[in-house]
Amino acid sequence: MAYNINDVEKIAEFKSWSDRQKIDELLRIDCDIYTNLGKDSTKTEKETAKKNSRKIYRLIKGINNKLGNDFLVAMDR
């Protein structure tokens, strides 16, 4: 099944998945968000992508505090 940004909270709560599987899928979704942006993307689309990334990184922080925090710090640079 192909998950998207609407599924990120569900993924973070999966009991049958390992933490590694959850993080991998969340990062795949994050990657997909950015690969769908292009030169013709509007400012609003770019801001939405960044907002969704921050949401994903916060969920990752709940799974692996250090990794999620590192992503959030790098995002703010």
C-alpha distances in whole Angstrom, upper triangle without the diagonal:
4,6,10,13,13,11,13,16,13,12,16,17,14,17,15,14,17,18,18,14,14,16,14,11,14,16,13,12,16,17,15,17,20,19,19,22,25,29,29,27,29,30,28,25,26,27,24,22,24,24,20,21,23,21,19,22,23,20,20,24,23,22,24,27,29,25,25,28,29,26,27,31,30,28,32,34
4,7,10,11,10,12,15,13,12,15,17,15,18,17,15,18,18,17,14,13,15,13,10,11,13,10,9,13,13,11,13,16,15,15,19,22,25,25,23,25,27,25,21,22,23,20,18,21,21,17,18,21,19,16,19,21,18,19,22,22,21,23,26,27,24,23,26,26,23,25,28,27,25,29,31
4,7,8,6,8,11,10,9,12,14,13,16,16,14,16,16,16,13,11,13,12,8,9,11,9,7,11,12,10,12,15,15,15,18,21,25,25,22,24,25,23,20,20,21,18,16,18,18,14,15,17,15,13,16,18,15,16,19,19,18,20,23,24,21,20,23,24,21,22,26,25,23,26,28
4,5,6,7,10,11,10,13,15,15,19,19,17,19,18,18,15,13,14,13,9,9,11,9,6,9,11,8,9,12,13,12,15,19,22,22,19,20,21,19,16,17,17,14,12,15,14,11,12,15,13,11,15,16,14,15,19,19,18,21,22,24,21,19,22,23,19,20,24,23,21,24,26
4,5,6,9,10,10,12,14,15,19,20,18,19,18,18,16,13,13,14,11,9,11,10,7,8,11,9,8,12,14,13,15,18,22,21,18,19,19,16,14,15,15,11,10,12,11,7,9,12,9,8,12,13,12,14,17,17,17,19,21,22,20,17,20,21,17,17,21,21,18,21,23
4,6,8,9,10,12,13,14,18,19,18,20,19,20,17,15,16,16,13,11,14,13,10,12,15,13,12,16,17,16,18,21,25,24,20,21,21,18,16,17,17,13,13,15,13,10,12,14,11,11,15,15,13,15,18,18,18,21,22,24,22,19,22,23,20,20,24,24,21,24,27
4,6,5,6,9,10,11,15,16,14,17,16,17,14,11,13,14,10,9,13,12,9,12,15,13,13,17,18,18,20,23,27,26,23,24,24,21,19,20,20,16,15,17,15,12,13,15,12,10,14,14,12,14,17,16,16,19,21,23,20,18,21,23,20,20,24,24,22,24,27
4,5,5,6,9,10,14,15,13,15,13,14,12,9,10,12,9,7,10,11,8,10,13,13,12,16,18,18,19,23,26,26,23,24,23,21,19,19,18,15,14,15,13,10,11,12,9,7,10,11,8,10,13,12,12,15,17,19,17,14,17,19,16,17,20,21,19,21,24
4,5,5,6,9,12,15,13,15,14,15,14,10,12,14,12,10,13,14,12,13,17,17,16,19,21,21,23,26,30,29,26,26,26,23,21,21,20,17,16,17,15,12,13,13,9,9,12,10,7,10,13,11,12,15,16,19,18,15,18,20,18,17,21,22,20,22,26
4,5,5,6,10,12,11,14,13,15,13,10,12,14,11,11,14,15,13,15,18,18,18,21,23,22,24,28,32,31,28,29,28,26,24,24,23,20,19,20,18,15,16,16,13,12,15,14,10,12,15,13,13,16,18,21,20,17,20,23,20,21,24,25,23,26,29
4,5,5,9,10,8,11,10,12,9,6,9,10,8,8,11,12,11,13,16,16,16,19,21,21,23,27,30,31,28,29,28,26,24,24,23,20,19,19,18,15,15,16,13,10,13,13,9,10,13,12,11,14,17,19,17,15,19,20,18,19,23,23,22,25,27
4,6,9,11,9,10,8,11,10,6,8,11,9,8,12,13,12,14,17,17,18,20,22,23,25,28,31,32,29,29,29,26,24,24,23,20,19,19,17,14,14,14,11,9,11,10,7,8,10,8,7,11,13,16,14,13,16,18,16,17,20,21,20,23,26
4,6,9,9,11,10,13,12,9,11,14,12,12,15,17,16,17,20,21,21,24,26,26,28,32,35,35,32,32,32,29,27,27,26,23,22,22,20,18,18,18,14,13,14,13,10,11,13,10,9,13,15,19,17,16,19,21,20,20,24,25,24,26,29
4,6,6,8,9,12,10,8,11,13,11,12,15,16,16,18,20,21,22,24,26,26,29,32,36,36,33,34,33,31,29,29,28,25,24,24,23,20,20,20,17,15,17,16,12,13,15,13,11,15,17,20,19,18,21,23,22,22,26,27,26,28,31
4,6,8,9,12,11,10,13,15,14,15,18,19,19,21,24,24,25,28,29,30,32,36,39,40,36,38,37,35,32,32,32,29,27,28,26,23,23,23,20,18,19,18,15,15,17,14,12,15,18,21,20,19,22,24,24,25,28,29,28,31,33
4,7,10,12,10,10,13,14,14,15,18,19,19,22,23,24,25,28,29,30,32,36,39,40,37,38,38,36,33,33,33,30,28,29,28,24,24,25,22,19,21,21,17,17,19,17,14,17,20,22,21,21,24,26,25,26,29,30,30,33,35
4,7,8,6,6,10,11,10,12,15,15,16,18,20,21,22,25,25,27,29,33,36,37,34,36,35,34,31,31,30,28,26,26,25,22,21,22,20,17,18,18,15,14,16,15,12,14,18,20,18,18,21,22,21,23,26,27,26,29,32
4,5,5,6,9,10,11,13,14,15,17,19,20,21,23,25,26,28,30,33,36,38,35,36,36,34,32,31,31,28,26,26,26,23,21,22,20,17,17,18,14,13,15,13,10,12,15,17,15,16,19,20,20,22,25,25,25,28,30
4,5,5,6,9,10,11,12,14,16,16,18,20,21,23,24,26,28,31,34,36,33,34,33,32,30,28,28,26,24,23,23,20,18,19,17,14,14,14,11,9,11,10,7,8,12,13,12,12,16,17,16,18,21,21,22,25,27
4,5,5,6,9,10,11,12,14,15,16,18,20,21,22,24,26,29,33,34,32,33,33,32,29,28,28,26,23,23,23,20,18,19,18,14,14,15,13,10,13,13,9,9,13,14,11,13,16,16,16,18,21,20,21,24,26
4,6,5,6,9,10,10,12,14,15,16,19,20,21,23,25,28,32,33,30,32,32,31,28,27,27,25,22,23,23,19,18,19,18,14,15,16,13,11,14,14,11,12,16,17,14,15,18,19,17,20,23,22,22,26,27
4,5,5,6,9,10,11,12,14,15,17,19,20,22,24,27,30,31,29,30,30,28,25,25,24,22,20,20,19,16,15,16,14,11,12,13,10,8,12,11,8,10,14,15,13,12,16,17,15,17,20,20,20,23,25
4,5,5,6,8,10,10,12,14,15,17,18,20,22,25,28,30,27,28,28,26,24,23,22,21,18,18,18,15,13,14,13,9,9,11,9,6,10,10,8,8,12,13,10,9,13,14,12,14,17,17,17,20,22
4,6,5,6,9,10,10,12,14,16,16,18,21,24,27,28,26,28,28,27,24,23,23,21,18,18,19,16,14,16,15,11,12,14,12,10,13,14,11,12,15,15,12,12,16,16,14,16,19,18,18,22,23
4,5,5,6,9,10,10,12,15,15,17,19,22,26,27,24,26,26,25,22,21,22,19,17,17,18,14,13,15,14,10,12,14,12,10,14,15,13,14,17,18,15,14,18,18,15,17,21,20,19,22,24
4,5,5,6,9,10,11,13,14,16,18,21,24,25,22,24,24,22,19,19,19,16,14,14,14,11,9,11,10,6,8,11,8,8,11,12,11,12,15,16,13,11,15,15,12,14,17,17,16,19,21
4,5,5,6,8,10,11,12,14,16,19,22,24,21,23,22,22,19,17,18,16,13,13,14,11,9,11,11,8,9,12,11,9,12,14,13,13,15,15,12,11,14,14,11,13,16,15,14,17,19
4,5,5,6,9,10,10,12,15,18,21,23,20,22,23,22,19,18,19,17,14,15,16,13,11,14,14,10,12,15,14,12,16,17,16,16,19,19,15,15,18,17,14,17,19,18,17,20,22
4,5,5,6,9,10,11,13,17,20,21,18,20,20,19,16,15,16,14,11,13,13,10,9,12,11,9,11,14,12,12,16,17,16,17,19,20,16,15,18,18,15,16,19,18,16,20,22
4,5,5,7,9,10,12,15,18,19,16,18,18,17,14,13,14,12,8,9,11,8,6,9,10,7,9,12,12,11,14,16,16,16,18,18,15,13,16,15,12,13,16,14,13,16,18
4,5,5,6,9,10,13,17,18,16,18,18,18,15,13,15,14,10,11,14,11,9,13,13,11,12,16,15,14,17,19,18,19,20,20,16,15,18,17,13,15,18,15,14,18,19
4,5,5,6,9,12,16,17,14,17,18,17,14,13,15,13,10,12,14,11,11,14,14,12,14,17,17,16,20,21,21,21,23,23,19,18,21,20,16,18,21,19,17,20,22
4,6,6,7,11,14,15,12,14,14,13,10,10,11,9,6,9,11,8,8,12,12,11,13,16,16,16,19,21,21,21,23,23,20,18,20,19,16,16,19,17,15,18,20
4,5,5,8,12,13,11,13,13,13,10,9,11,10,7,9,12,10,9,13,14,13,14,17,18,17,20,22,22,22,23,23,20,18,20,19,15,16,18,16,13,17,18
4,5,8,11,13,11,14,16,16,12,11,14,14,10,13,15,13,13,16,17,16,17,20,21,20,23,25,24,25,26,25,22,21,23,21,18,19,21,19,17,20,21
4,7,10,11,9,12,14,14,10,10,13,12,9,13,15,13,13,17,18,16,19,21,21,21,24,26,26,27,28,28,24,23,25,24,20,21,23,21,19,21,22
4,7,8,6,9,10,11,8,7,11,11,8,11,14,13,13,16,18,17,19,22,22,22,25,27,27,27,28,28,25,23,24,23,20,20,22,20,17,19,20
4,5,5,9,11,13,10,9,13,14,12,14,17,16,16,19,21,21,22,25,26,26,28,30,31,31,31,31,27,26,27,26,22,23,24,22,19,21,22
4,6,8,10,13,11,10,14,15,14,16,19,19,19,22,24,23,24,27,29,28,30,33,33,33,34,33,30,28,29,28,24,25,26,23,20,22,22
4,6,9,12,10,10,14,15,14,16,19,19,20,22,24,24,26,28,29,30,32,34,35,35,35,35,32,30,31,30,26,26,28,25,22,24,24
4,7,8,6,7,10,11,10,13,15,15,16,19,20,21,22,25,26,26,28,31,31,32,32,32,29,27,28,27,23,23,25,23,20,21,22
4,5,5,6,9,10,11,13,14,15,17,19,20,21,23,25,26,27,29,31,32,33,32,32,30,27,28,28,24,23,25,23,20,21,22
4,5,5,6,9,10,11,12,14,15,17,18,20,21,23,25,26,27,29,31,31,30,30,28,25,26,25,22,21,22,21,17,18,19
4,5,5,6,9,10,10,12,14,15,16,18,20,21,23,24,26,27,29,30,29,30,28,25,25,25,22,20,22,21,18,18,20
4,5,5,6,9,10,10,12,14,15,16,18,20,21,23,24,26,27,28,28,28,26,23,24,24,21,20,22,20,17,18,20
4,5,5,6,9,10,11,13,14,15,17,19,20,21,23,25,26,26,26,26,23,21,22,21,18,17,19,17,14,15,16
4,5,5,6,9,10,11,12,14,15,17,19,20,21,23,25,25,25,25,23,20,20,20,17,15,17,16,13,13,16
4,5,5,6,9,10,11,12,14,15,17,18,20,21,23,24,24,25,22,19,20,21,17,16,18,18,14,15,18
4,5,5,6,9,10,11,12,14,15,16,18,20,21,22,22,22,20,17,18,18,15,14,17,16,12,14,16
4,5,5,6,9,10,10,12,14,15,16,19,20,20,20,20,18,15,16,16,12,11,13,12,9,10,13
4,5,5,6,9,10,11,13,14,15,17,19,20,19,20,18,15,16,16,13,11,14,14,11,12,15
4,5,5,6,9,10,11,12,14,16,17,18,18,19,17,14,16,16,13,12,15,15,12,14,17
4,5,5,6,9,10,10,12,14,15,16,16,16,14,11,13,13,9,9,12,12,9,12,14
4,5,5,6,9,10,10,13,14,15,14,15,13,10,11,12,9,7,10,11,8,10,13
4,5,5,6,9,10,11,13,14,14,16,14,10,12,14,11,10,13,14,12,13,17
4,5,5,6,9,10,11,12,13,14,12,9,11,13,10,10,13,14,12,14,17
4,5,5,6,9,10,10,10,11,9,5,8,9,6,6,10,11,9,12,15
4,5,5,6,9,10,9,11,10,6,8,11,9,8,11,13,12,13,16
4,5,5,7,9,9,12,11,8,10,13,11,11,14,16,15,17,20
4,5,5,6,7,9,7,5,8,10,9,10,13,14,14,16,19
4,5,5,4,7,6,4,6,9,9,9,11,13,13,15,18
4,6,6,9,10,7,9,12,12,12,15,17,17,18,21
4,6,9,9,8,11,13,13,14,16,18,18,20,23
4,6,6,6,8,10,11,12,14,16,17,19,21
4,6,5,6,9,10,11,12,14,15,17,19
4,6,5,6,9,10,10,12,14,16,17
4,5,5,6,9,10,11,12,15,16
4,5,5,6,9,10,11,13,15
4,5,5,6,9,10,11,13
4,5,5,6,9,10,11
4,6,5,6,9,10
4,5,5,6,9
4,5,5,7
4,5,5
4,6
4
